[in-house]
Amino acid sequence: QVQLVESGGGLVQAGGSLRLSCAASGSIFSISAMGWYRQAPGKQRELVASIASDGSTNYADSVKGRVTISRGIARNIVYLQMNSLNPEDTAVYYCNAASGILGLHSWGQGTPVTVSS
């Protein structure tokens, strides 16, 4: 039982930066991993970055070097720092959490990111 709320999306110019935030509530101590996914029009949802409870991270090849996922001092918050954005990054970005022994997934409502040329 984890609830997620994303924020920080918006419209940016190509080459710009955004920091997305995800605040988790509920059974936050059962979370084993959190991640950011995105879904662009006409495409399926894809993983952008994830971070496990031990701090290990992984990134999609398309964003490596431009994106950093991190936890805040308050560990119920996870950030996605995105730099050097390009129009291909345009999508609705969703926060995800895997929790419990079954790794059940919870999703936020999504925050849209639009990168203009």
N, C-alpha and C positions, 0 to 999 in steps of 0.2 A: 504494500500500500504506500506508494510514493507518488506525490504530485509534483509536477514540474511546470515552471513558468519561465518562458524565455523573454528577453528584452534586448534592445540594442540594434535591431535591424533598421534599415532605412535606405535612402538613395544616396549613392556616392559616385563620384567620378572615377573612371579608370585610373588606376595607380593609387587610389586612396586607401584608407584603412577604416575598419570598424572593429569594435569589441562587442561581442555578444555575451550576454550573461544568462545563466540558468540557475534558478533558485529551486532547490528541492525541499520538500516538506513531507511529513509523515514518517514512515519507518526508514529514516535516512541511514541508520547504522546497519541496515541489512543490504545496502547497496554495495555491489562488488565491482561495478564499473559504470562509468558514465561516458556519454559520447555525444557528438554532434553529427547529425545527418542533414542532408539537403535533398530537395526534390525540385527540379526544374520542370517547366512545362513540357509535356510530352515524354518525360523521362521517369524512370523508377527512382525511388528513394535510394540514396547511396550514402555510405559512411564517409564522413569528412575526417574525423579524428575521434579518438577515444582515450580514456585514461582509466586505469585500474586502481583499486584501493591501495596498492603498493607504490603508486606513482608512475608506473610504466605507461608509455604512450605509444600509439601508432597513428599513422596518417595515410590518407590516400595519396597515391603518387602525384596526383594532379595538384595537390596543395602543399607538398613538402617544401620547406624553405620559406613559405609565405604565411603559414598558419601555425599557431601555438595553442594547445589546449592546456589549461591549468586549473588548479583549485584555488579558491580564495582562502584567506586566513580562516574565515568561517567555512568549514569543509562541506557545508551544504550548498555551496555556490561553486559553479564551474564556469570558466570563461573560454571563449574562443576568440583569440586575437587574430585578425585577418589583415594582412598587409598586401600591397601590390595587387589589389583587386583588379580583375578584368571582367568583361561582360559575361564570360563563361561561368563566372561565379554566381550569377544571378539565379536565385532560387529561394524557396521558402526553407529556412533552416529550423530544424527540430532538435530539441534536446531529448536525450534518451538515457534511461537508467536501467540497469539490470540488477535485480535484487532477489534475495532469498536463495535457498539452496537450488532451486530450479532455474534461477536466472531469468525470471519473468521480467518482461520489458514494460516500462512505463514511458509515455510520450508527453511532451508538452504540446501546446497548441500551435506552435510554429511562429517564427518571426520572419517577415519577408526582407530579403536583401536584393536590391536592384543596383547594378553597376552600369553606368551609362558610358558611352564612348565619347 
